[in-house]
């Protein structure tokens, strides 16, 4: 039997993010069940199950070697190795190997292109954002133009803002800039530009990215979240776009969806897992 795959998330207090992470773990479990590989998922902090709980469950089921794969688009810091080293102290028989993060895989860029194209599809009017629910949350809603005729905007008049999480690690932020360039040259070359922005921790923020596009002369800007799953971070992206759009009603601002739980993402993760298996030392 192959060593189990342990998907590791950073963790957040957002139920939507946790639910989608759980659905993705279930998808991987169904896919890898055909190859007799166990799949589990755990968080480093702020959500359940915690990494320590998932490792303890795997060990209790007789697994003493596992492949830990960070479910992230960016490079990992030292948190995961430190957490796994602590689990080795708790379980002396445990041996673990690392898989590479999802990162800017060509298939991930293709998924971003799908989300971009969905948002770029002509609609009666720009997708506004509204507050819903008790929290409140933000969601995109379709409206109807006053004259019923959508203004036609050429791709060359449309800019894209790729939005990453943001980090205190300059190398991680530089990676997002690199992804923006790769995305522009491989999938968004018809558009005016692909700018980079961040949700927090480092500039420019979403308003800064939108403002640069406006100054470049864009008539439409599509915000593409460089995020795996929906949740609080996506809502912050939408909120920043909404706040900027309120002051610039002449600019058609649209927000694309996240990559999300899907078969293509599962393909990438399975490839990372198989790659790690090939590097295992007996």
N, C-alpha and C positions, 0 to 999 in steps of 0.2 A: 504494500500500500504506500502511496506517495505521502510525503510529509504534508500536513495540513497547511492551508493558506490562511494567514491571519491578516485581515485588512485593518489598517490602523487609521482612525480619523483623529483630527485635532480635538474635536468636541466643542459644543456650544450649548447655550441655554435655550436654543430655538427648537421647538418640537417638529417643525416642518423639515428642517435640515436632518434631524435625527431619524424621522420617518423615512425620508428618501434614502438615507444611508442604509437603513435596515432593509428596505426593499431591494437595494442593489446587492447587499450581502446575500439575500435570499435568491436573487437571480444567479449569482455566482455559484451558490450552493447547488442549484438545480443544474447548471451547466457542467460543473465539475463532478457531480455525482456519477456521471457516466464514466469517469476515469478513476473512480474510487479514491477521490481526494476530499477530505473534510474541509469545510470553510467556516470561518468564524470572523467576527468583527468586534473591535473594541476601541474605546476612546482614551486619549491621553488625559483628558480632564473634562469636567463640567457636563458630562452626559453618561448615560448607562447604555450598555455595559461598559465598565471601565476595562482598560487593557489588562489589568491584574486579574479581573474576574474571568475574562475570556481565556487567558493563559491557564488559570487554575482549572477551568472547565476542560480544556484540551488535555492537560496533564492527567486529570481524573479519568479521562476516557482512554488513557494509555498512550498518548502521544508525548514523545520526549524530544522530538525535533520538529521544527516548524519553519515556514517561510513567512517573514513579516514584510508586508508591502504597504508603504505609506500611501493612502488614498489622497493624493494631493497633486496639484498641477505644478507646484514650484519645488525647488530644492528643499531638502529637509535640514533642520538645524540639529543640535545635539540632543534634543529632548527624547527622540525615539531610541537611540542607542543607550542613553542613560536609563530610560524606563525598562528596556529589555535586560540590561545588566542587573537591574534591581530584581527582575523576575528570575534571573539565574541564581541570585542569592537565595531567593525564596524556594526555588526548585532546582537543587544542585544537579539533577540529571538532565536538565533542559539544555538543548543546543538549538540555536536559531541562526537563520541566514536572512540576509536582506534582499528584497527586490527593489528595482528602481521605481521612482515615482512615475506617475502617468506622464507628466511633462508634455512638451509640445510635439507629441507624436503626430505624424501626418494625418492619421485618422481623427485625431482630436481637432486639428485645424479644419478638416473637412466638416466635422460636426459644427464648429463655429460658423463655417460658411453657410450651412443649412439654416442655423438660427438667424444669421444676417439676412439671408434671402427671404425667409419668412417675414421678418420685420420690414423688409424693403418692398414687399408686395403692395401694389397700389390699393389703397383703402379710401372710403369716402372722405375721411379726414385723418389727421394724425391721431395716433392712439393716445388719448389723455390718460392721466393717472388719477385714481380716486381713492379716498380713505374708506375702508370698510371694516366692520367688526368692532369689537369692544377694545382691541388692544391699542390703537387701531392698526390695520395692515394696509399696504398699498397693493393695488392690482391695476392692470391695464384694461381699459374698456374701449369698445368701439363706439364712435359717435357718427353723426350724420351731418354732412356739410350743409350750410344754409342753402346753397344753390344746387346741391346734389351732384356736383361735378368735381371730382378730385383734381387738384392742381398737379400737372405732370412735372416731375422733377427728374432730370437726367442723372444717370450714375455719376457723371463728371461734376455734377452740382451737389452731390451727396458725400458727406464725410462720415467716417466711422471713428468712434472712441472705444477702444478696448480697455476694459476696466479690470484691474487686478486687485487682490486683497490689500496689498501694501504691507511692507515689512520694515523692521529696523535693520535688516541685513541688506546692504547696498547691492550685493551680488544677486539676491533674489529679485530686487526691483529691476536690476539690469536685465534679468531673464525675461521679465514681462515686456520690456522694450524690445528685446530681440524677437519675442513672439509676435508683437505688433508688426514688425518689419517682415517677418516670414509670412504672416497672414496677408499682408498687403500684396506682396510679390507673388504669392501662390494662389490666392483665392479672391482678393479684393482689388485687383489691379485696375478695374474699370472705375473705381471710386476716386474721389478727389484726393483723399489722404486717409491714413489710419493713424490716429493719435493715441497716446497712452495716458491713462489716468489711474488713480488708485482710490480705494474706498476710504482709507485712513492711513495714518502713521507717516506718510511721505507725500510730497506734492508731485505733480498737480492732482487735485481732487477732481471729481466729476465736473463741477462747474468750470474749473480751469481748462479741462479738455474741451468742453463745449464752447467756451469763449474763444479758444484758439481756432476752432473750426469756423466759428462765426466770422472772425476777423479774416480768415482765409477766403471768405465769400461763399461759404456753403449755404444752400437753401434748406437742406435737410441734413440732420445728423442722426445716425443710428448708434445707440449705446449698446455695445456687446459685452456682457459680463463674462470675464474669463474666470468662471466659477463652475464647480462641478454640480452643486445641488442648490435648489431654492432654499430660502430661509431668511434669517434676519439680515445677512450681508446683502442679499439681493434687494431687500426692501430699502436698505440704506442707499443703494445705487439708484433705485427708483426715486426715493425721496430727494436726493441731491439733484437729479435730473428735473424733477417736478418743480423744485424751488427755483432753479435756473430758468426753466421754461416760463414760469409765471412772469418773469421780467422781460422775456423776449418772445412775445406771442407771434412775431413774424417768422420765427424759426420752427420748422417742422422737426420736432424731436421725438424719436421712437426708441423704444427699449426692447431689445431682443430677450429671449429666454435663456436660461442657463443650459449647460450641456445636458445635465439630467441623467437619470437612470435609463439606460438604453443598451441594446445589444452591441452596438459598436464600441461603446466604452467597456463593456464586458470583454470584448475581443482583445482590447489593448491590455487590460489587467491580466487576462489569462496568458497572453504572450509574455508579460513581465514575470509571471509565476513560472512558466516553462523555462524562461531564460535563467532564472535563479536556480531551478532544479538542475540544469545542465552544468552549473558551476559548483554544485555541492561536492564537498570532499568526503569520500566514504569514511 
